[in-house]
Each structure stands twice: as C-alpha cells, then as structure tokens.
Amino acid sequence: MRLRPNGKKGSSILLPYGNSQIPVPWNGRIPPTVLEYRSAASAAPDALIREALRQPVRGKRLDELAVGRKRAVILISDGTRLCPSHLFLPALLESLNRGGISDDRIRIVVALGMHRQHTTDELKQLVGDSVYGRVEVANHSPYPEHCVHVGTTRNGTPIEINRDVVEADLRIATGGIEPHRLVGVSGGVKALVPGVASRRCIETNHALSQRYKARLGDPDNPIHRDLEEAHSAVPIHFLFNVIANHRRELLDAFAGELAATHRRGLAAARARFFIPADKKFDVVVASTGGHPKDASLYQAIKTLQNASAFAKSGGSIMLLARCEEHFGSGIFQHWVETGQDRRAIAAKLRQQFVLGAHKVTHIDDIVTHQTVHLYSDMPEPIVELAGLIPVRNLEETLNRLSRSASCEAAFMPYGALTFPLSES
C-alpha cells in the first residue's frame, strides 16, 4: 500500500499504455500524489508454486487426489486476466502425472465466460508452448448445446456448465485473486461461474447486481453465494489461486480445498490491493497498468471505477487506455452506437439487465458526478457516444485541467489493481 507525493512540479510520469509506456506531463503548481498497490513478490515464482502444491491450505495434495481418477480438467483464466497460467501449469501436470493421470486424459479449458474466443496463438501464449504440445487446450463455449443443466440456485440461476467440465471426475480451478465489484472478489468459484457457464447462467447471476450490491474484497453477498450454490452441484476438487501484479509476475500462490484456500488468498489480496481513499483529488490521471487491462473499453471501465473513488465530485478523470479492440463486446458496442441517449439507455438497463450492455450504466454512474477524458486509440465519435471526452493532445488537456493554483492531482499507474479502501 503506497500513497506518496511525486515530489516534482513540471515533470513527466511514465504511465503504461498498451505494451509500452508514455510520458505524462504535469505542470500544476502542486506536485501530484502517486497511488500504487503493493507489487513486490514474497518469493521466487518456482518456490511459491512448489510450496503451495507441497503444503495445501486444507485437504489432500493434487497428486494424492489424482490417484484412481479417469479424466482431469483444468480451468484457466483468459487473456483479459493477469493470471500467469503458463508459470504453474507444468507443475500441475507433473502432479497429475505423478498421481497416475497421463497427459492424454487431461484437458485445459479457458474459462472465457462470455468473453471472445482465443486464437491458436493466444492459447499457446496463455499456457506456454510446451504445455500446448502436451495436452488438449480448448476455449469454453457458453452456447446451450455445449453445456449441461445440473440444477437451479435458490435465486433462480440455472446451473449450466461446460459438458467437458461436468463429465471430468477431477476438476481443478485456477485463477487470480483480486477485489471484484460485482461479486466482491475474483478467483475461487469464479472459474466455474461465470468461467465455464452458459450465457443464461451468467446473465441470470449477473442480473442479481440490480437487487444486491457487493462490497469490494468481500465474498459474503448474495451474488457470490449464488456462485457457491453452483459449485455445490459441480464441485471443484482442487483450487490453485495466485496473486499477480500488472506485469503478470506471480506474487503469492495458494492451493487446496476451494473455500479455505480462497479465503487464505483473499486475506493476502486485501493487504496488497487496497489503499486509503479518504483524500479526494481535483484530477485523477489513471492508467490501467497497460495490456491486457486496457485492450478494450469493457476492461478499462474497471480502472475508471477505481479512479472515480479517488476523485472529488465535480472533479476530472483522465483515463489512459489504448483500447485497440475498441469496445471489447459486440453487445456493449451495439447499445452505445444505436441508442439515441446514453442516460435513457442507462435507465432502461437498470430496469432490464443485459449482459455486456450493463457497462453503459457503469459509465453513467461516473460521468454523472465527474468529467471523464479518454486518451486511447478509439475513434473520437464512438468515445463521445460512450459518454467520454476524447483527448487529442494529452499535455494540452492536462494543462487546462491544472490551471487552478489549488489543483491537487493523483496519478494511478496501475489503476486496474489499485482499489479504494473506503469502499471495502
């Protein structure tokens, strides 16, 4: 947890943008404050992985669980996440082999949820060339014909899970643990739902956010409990969760039974990703931390929500996000580009939840109270349609925002992982 003054007036701060960095000048009279999470690793990645597998938080080791099983499935995060699956997958395969499950009886499924399918090259990058050559790696499909209905939760969510996942007799979930605005926290059961669930299942669960609000970093809410009910129908037998930084470097690793392991990891994640948000700033300049968190506006909105928590009401936010994939969701794009009025669209979506389009309400919640400027690769007209102000010249815009002698600013280099403590 860091909240520190930058110390110099009229200097530039390098902020991540895509796969590179750009210098962002600040000429205000008051030096800006830099808001950062704790990104230092506790040990070398190999040591963290070996120790987590050798000493589970609770339950048997993975090689012990593998004895007598016929088929194993490993759920991994997709490319929009920072989880470095390629680092720990070889160790997971080694444990399964040691327990008697050969490579031809192991399948890796990318827990896409409703995100786009990955190309062959992207799959290789996710798992590593050696793993890709050893076992089958497949994208999840949320279409009903590829999922199996196994029950219904008390909130009415149809539990429809990827057929290969349901039919495996050893299910391993992996992923990264971070605070999450919709369900409280990522990792754990989220690899199952929404990761490998049907569209109907995902949309019904996410629609609960219209009735219930989760607190950042807290899984004790009806939306997350709905996920846990899905897990009771299709249980995860072994969890391998990690904490990673904005460079996909592994910081911590936890393994074992799902509930206990996830709770242990959550405590470590809270200590890393939350910083005090008691002080509010006139201007907040935020980068997502670069790729993949700024690959699309859909993903970059998460940083915008974090930045908003540090900005004054009536203040300004400068969001730096390359957005080379533009909206990152066809449904999100359709609602923005075909709707006649953003506020009317947002009001409609608050009455009827539409997965993907719900991001319009997230934007509306912020721009109602703060002015948002977007520096990106997106065409200016569609930025404006989304309710944001496109930035042509970064320095000129920031100079205008910093004209007041009393203007106080904060820079967030890794906004996707820097969460406000006051909202937790």
N, C-alpha and C positions, 0 to 999 in steps of 0.2 A: 504494500500500500504506500503510494507516494503522492504527495501534493506539495510541489516545490516551486519557488519563483525561478524563472529562467535567468534573471539577473542582468539582462542587457536590453537597452532600448534601441530600436532601429536595426535589430539583427534578424537573420532568417533562421527558421527552424525547419529541418528536413522532416517531411512527413511522407509516409508510404502512400504510393499511388500505383495501383496495379502491381506489377512485378518490379517496380523501381521506386525511387524517391524523388520528390520535388522540393525545392527550397520555397518556403512560405514566409514572406516578409511581414514584419510587424513594426509599424512606425508610431504607434501610440506612445504617449508620454509615460504611461505606467507599464513597466515590464510585465509580460504575461506570465501566468501560472501554468505549469505543465502538469497534467493529470495522468498518472500512469498506474497500472496494476503491477503486482509483483511477478516478474517474469523469469526469475532465476531458478534453475533446476536444483533439486535436492541431491542428485547423484547422477552418474553416467547412465544413459538410456539402457544399455545392456544389463547393468546391475539392477536397475529398477524393475525391469521385466523379469529377470531371473528370480529376484526376491519375491515379487508378487506371486509368481507361479509356484515357488517353493513353499511359501507360507501364506495360504489363503486367509482372508479375514475370518471366514467361517466356512465349514464344510470340507469336502474332500478336494484333493488336488485334481487337476484336469486329467492327468494320466490315469489316476485311480477311477475317475468317473467313466473313462473311455472303455474300461475292461468289459467285454461282453456286449458292447453296443454294435449295431449294424451299420448305421449311417449317421454322420455328423454334419451339421450345417453351422456355418459361422456367419453371423450378421456383422457387416462393417458399415461405417459411415460413408456418405457420398462425398463428392469433390467440393461441395459447398462448405464442408466442415473442416476443422483444423486437426482432426484426429490423425496421427501418423500411423495408419494401419500397417504400412509396409515395414515398420520397425519391429512390431511384435508378432505379426502373422507367422514368420518362420518358427518362433518359439512355440506358438500354439500348435502348429502342425507337428512339430517334434514331440510335444506332449501326447497328442492324439496317436501318433505312430507308436510311441512307447507303450501306450495302453492297448495297442492291437488294432487300431483303425488305420488302414492303408490309405494312401492318397486318393485312390480311385473311389473311395467311399466317403470322401469329404467334398462338400460344396460350399463355396463362399457366395453369399448373396448380398449385393449392395443395397442397403436399406434406404431406398430413394424416397419412400413416401410418395408424394405427388410431384417430386422434382423430376427434371428431364432425364431421359435415358443417357447413359455414358457410352462413348465410343470405345472401340477396342484399345486405342492408345491411352485413353483416360483410365480404363480399367487396369491396364498394365502399370500406369503411374500410381494408381491407388494401392495396389497390392505388391508391386515390385515384379520385375521380370522373372526372377527365379520362382516365385510363388505362382505366377500366372502360368508358367510352364509345367507346374506340378499338379495343380488341382483345377477343377472347373470353377470359373468365376462368372456370375450372371447378374444382370440387372433385375431388380424386383419389378413386377408389373402389378399395378393397382386395379387392373380390369377384373370384373367378377369371375370370368371364366378361369382365371389363374389363381383364385383364392378359394378358401373353404370356409363355409359358415359353421362356426363351432359354438355359438351361443349369443346371448344378448345381455348387456350390463343392466343394472338397476336403473340407469339413466336412459336406457333405450338405445344404446350404441350397439349396432350389430357387430359382433366379433367375427371378422372375415380376414383370414390370414393366408399369406402365400402358401400354396399347396406343398411345395418342397419343404418349407419350414415345419408345417404341421406333420408331415409324414416322417421327418427325421426323428430318430429316438435319442439323439443327443444334440441339444441346441445351445450354442454359445453366442452370447451377445457381447459386442464390443462397442466402444464409442468414447467420446469425450464428455466430461462433466463441466458444465457452465451454468450460471443463472439463466433462466428462460422465462420470458414474460407471460407466455400463455399457460404453461403447466408448472411453473415455479423453478424447475431445474431440468437440464438435459441429462443424457446418459441413462443408465439403468434400463427400465422398461421401454423407453422411447425407441430403442432399436426395434422392438416388436410392433408397437403402435406409437406413432404413425409409420415407422420404418418399413415394415413389410405387410401393411394392412391394405384393405381395399379402399377405393375412393370414398365409398359410402361410409365405411367405418371411420375414416379420417375426418371427413366433413362433419359427421354427427358429433364426434368427440370435440372437434374444434369449435363447433357451434355452441358448446356449453359455456364458452367465454362470454356469450351475451348475457348469461344468467349469473355467472360466477367470475370472480377476479382472483388470480393467483398472486401471491407476493413473491418478489424476486428471491430466489435461493431457498424457497420453502415448498417442499412437495406435499405438504399437508393441506390439500384443497380438493374440491370435488372433481376437477378436471383430471388431476393426476391420479386420484383414486379410481377414476373410470378406466385409466390405462392399466392400473393394477388388477382390476377385475378381468381384463383381457388376458393378463398374464396367468391368472388362476386357471383359465381354460386351455391355454397353450404355454405351459411353463418354460421359462429359461432355466437350464440346468447349471450353467456356469456363466459368470459375468467377468469380463476383463475391461475395466474402465480406466481411462487415463485423464490426466490434466495436461494440456499442451498450450504453448504460447502462440503468439501471432505468426511466428516463423515455422510452425508445426514441429517445434522441438518438444520432446517429452519431458515433463517436469515431475510428474508423480504417476504411479501405477498402483492399481488395486484389483484383486481377484478373489473369487469365491462365490458363495451363495448371493443371489441377486440383492435382496433387501439390505442385509448387513453390509455388504461390500459397497453398495451405492451410498449408503448413509456415511460410511467412513470417508469415501471420496468427496462427498458433498461438504463435509466439515473442512477439508483441505481447500476445496474450491472457494468457499466463502472467504477464507483467510487471504486468498490471492486476488480475487477479482473485485471486491468491494472497496470503495474509498469514500470518505465523508462527502456529502453533498449539501452540507449546511450553508456554505457560502455560494451565492449565485453571481453569475458574471453577466456583464452587458453583451459581450460577444464570446461565443464558443466556436473555435475552429477545430473541426474534428475530421480525422481520417479513420477509416475502418480498421486500419492496420494493413491495408493492401489486399492483394489477391489471397484467398478466394472470396473474402468478405465484401469486396467491392466489385465483384464481377457483374452484379445486376442490382437494379434499384430495389428489387424484392429483398435481397440480403442486406443492402446498405441501410434500409429503414431501421434496422435494429440498432445501428450506431446512432442514427438520428434520434431515436427514442432515448438512448443514454445521454446524448449531448443535451437534449431538451431538459433533462433533470438538473443540469448544472447551469442552465441559462435563466436569466430573470424573465418574468412575464413581461412581454413587450420588447424583449431583447432580440438579438440576432444570432443565427447559427450559420456557419459556413461549413458545408459538408463536402469533403473531397472524396469522390468515389468514381473510379473510371467507368464502371457500368458498360463494359464492352459488349455484354449480352443484353443491354438495354433493360427492359422491364424484368426479364427472367421468368416470366409467367405469361402465357398467352391470355389467360382469363383476366389477370390484372391489367394487361395492356388493352384488352377489349373494352373493359369498363371505363378506363381512363379516356380512351380515344373516341368512344362512341357516345359517352354520356354528355349531356348538354351543360351540366352544372355540377361541380365537384361536391358542393355541400348537399345538393339534392341526392346525389349518388350515395354519399356517406350516410345520409338519413335513411335511405332505402335499405342499405346494407346493415344498418343497425336493427332493422326490423326483420330482415331475412338474410341470414348468414350465407355467404357464397365464398367457398374456399378459393384463395388467390386474390379475389376482388376485395377481401377484407383488409388488404393493405391500404386501400383508399381511406378507410376510417382511421388507420394509424397516422397517416399523413394529416388528415383533417384535424385530429386531436391536437397536433403540434402547431400547425400553421394558424390555428385559431388564436393562439397565445403568443407565438413567436414568428419572426420573419426567417424564412429558410432560403439560403442561397446554395446552389449546387454547382460545383466545378466538376465536370465529367466529360465523357466522350459522347454523351447522348445528344441528339439533335435538339436545338433550343425549343422548337414548338411543342414537342412532347413533354419536355421538362415543365413548361408553363402549364400544359394541360393537367399535369400531375399536381399542380398547386405550388410548385417551387420556382425560384427565380434563377434562371440560367446565368452563369458567370462567364463572361468572355475574357476579362482581364483580372486575374486574381489580385494583383497588387493594387490596382485602382479601386477595386471593390472594398478591399480591406482598409485602404486609406480613408475611404468615405465612412466606413463603419467606425473608425477610430478617431474621428475628428474631435470629439469631446475630450477636453483635458482630463476629465474624471473617468474616462472609459477604462473599465477593467476587463481583461480578456483571459481566457483559458485556452490552452492548446491540448487536444487529446490525440496523441499519435496512434493509439491502438483502441479506438472507440468501441469496437465490437466486443472487447474483453474488459472494458472499464465501466463498472456498474455503480450506480449511486447507492450508498449505504442507507440513506434516509428512506428509500423505498423498500428496503428488505424487511 
